[in-house]
Amino acid sequence: DGHVIDARASLAPAKWVNHSCNPNLEARQAGYRVFLHALRDIKPGEELFYDYALIIEGRKTAKDKKDHACLCGSRNCRKTMLA
């Protein structure tokens, strides 16, 4: 609908975690809370990533994939943040 996720004004520490198709974190939900668990040892200063795996209703169109494009640049990038 034209809205974007922009955490610039947020105080939540999750705003520092970005999407990647080759993540070093995994999101796990418990009720209404989401916890990020390391998939491997993370070096000090290393950027934090998890796979957003966004879910949209219905069939994913080319426009949906473009609107949710991934530019992570990993070798196994699927070119979309959609699940």
Stockholm file with secondary structure:
# STOCKHOLM 1.0

chainA/1-83         DGHVIDARASLAPAKWVNHSCNPNLEARQAGYRVFLHALRDIKPGEELFYDYALIIEGRKTAKDKKDHACLCGSRNCRKTMLA
#=GR chainA/1-83 SS CCCCCCCTTCCCGGGGEEECSSCSEEEEEETTEEEEEESSCCCTTCCEEECCCBCCSSCCCHHHHHHTBCCCCCTTCCSBSBC
#=GC SS_cons        CCCCCCCTTCCCGGGGEEECSSCSEEEEEETTEEEEEESSCCCTTCCEEECCCBCCSSCCCHHHHHHTBCCCCCTTCCSBSBC
//
